[in-house]
Amino acid sequence: MTRLTEAVRPAAGTEARRWMAVVVLSVCVLLPFMDITMTSVDLPKITRELSITWVDAQWAVGGYLLVCGIGMLVVPAIGGRWGYRRTLLAGMALFGGGGVLAAWAPGPAAFLAGRVVMGLGAATVLPAWVSITSALFPAQRRKRAFAVGAALVSAATPFGPIAGGALLDRAWYGSLFVLDAVVALLVLPCIAGLTPEARTGRGPRPDVLGIGLAAGASLALFGTLTAARDGRELTAGLAAAVVVLAGFVLRQRAAAHPLIDLAVLRRPGFVWSQLTISLVNCAWTGLLFLLPTYLLVVRGSTALAVALLLVPLAAMASVASMVTGRVTRRLGVRGTVITGLLLFAAGLALLSLLTPWPGYGLVVFALALSGLGAGLPQAPALATALAALPERSAANGPGVVNALRHLGGALGVAVAGLTVATAYGRGLPDAAGATAPASVITPVGGLRETARAAFTDGVSLSLRGGVVLLLALALLAAVLPDRGPEPG
């Protein structure tokens, strides 16, 4: 981590205020962390009340993640110069303001603009959490402070969807975003009054052209996967994304201050650990994007029932994050990662048995298994990826790792959406298929049951694709060497 040259700590003897600051920072982390689940549960209402398309729905979730990831490439430079407390205050204001815009949007365009603003605000949270916590505590106490903060987030995560589900059963789609805005507004004075300023004095020099090319490649890839109508458009869009990505690679080789030293790609430990971080998030967000709509529309569940059904997923992921250190000491980094990937794949394989409906008992078990499997690999894979970064990438590297994690999540939404759209189009007559999967929410004449069957087939196909992805990733983790140190 870049050394802090300014850290205005609370007055001596205010130990309680430091731990109150940890709680406030945990709330800041929790807000964007729960956003994907809550927005996914809200999608059917948003579709009905704002008449958004299937592509709009993917941008509402995946586009938010994409903007958040791109923003993480910029935040270290801003926070280092301007101060991370100021950056976090601005981020929370943006997150809340975007929530207000999304809640009272007059149409799809304004709603998606609100989601973009929320994504920009969310990008400030993780870098600010790390830097401000480091300013609050001396080096020998930071590990405990981070552990307490992470435990608070993990413990609270299952309750967010429950509150959101109960709210959605009684109010309009925007009520969730109003809740986001209210909480963001309430934490602003707490951040200002309890947290110290933390800055490096200069921060890493931003590679503006590199960030622009990275954003262009990501947007081209996501936009192509969500909007391509046939194979020709898909091929052209992917080719454009590859061209922009090639420009990014050339820029990183030539830049005096690159975002990341590309020599890290020759380190197998970084490659498989970064792929684990990104692709586990890909499968996770793909699942969260599709499953709530399936349960709400096809199974006829209430929003609260769906939220309660997702509790085992969130709860077991939280449990996994708490025990992953002990598991890693016993199995090692590689063993922990592979075990988690296999458990996640097994959970998705069980969930893919949607036709005929396997019963809620099996679904709860499969979700718990998926949550445990998704949670186990994250910490050891992240520690291995960060340990493999060259010294030249010490300042920007963590931001790039987190940006790639969010890009993986965005691609999970895009690929899941594309898979469902393809299966949906094949399962309906041409005239009905033109309305795309959003018509499973808004009736398609007399084809309601056909639409639901086609949507179910698409969800099952997407989940099976996730199984193949995770098994391939487990094989890669097994065969590639790991040169990074194993975290304790």
Order of alpha helices (4+ residues) and beta strands (2+ residues): beta-alpha-alpha-alpha-alpha-alpha-alpha-alpha-alpha-alpha-alpha-beta-alpha-alpha-alpha-alpha-alpha-alpha-alpha-alpha-alpha
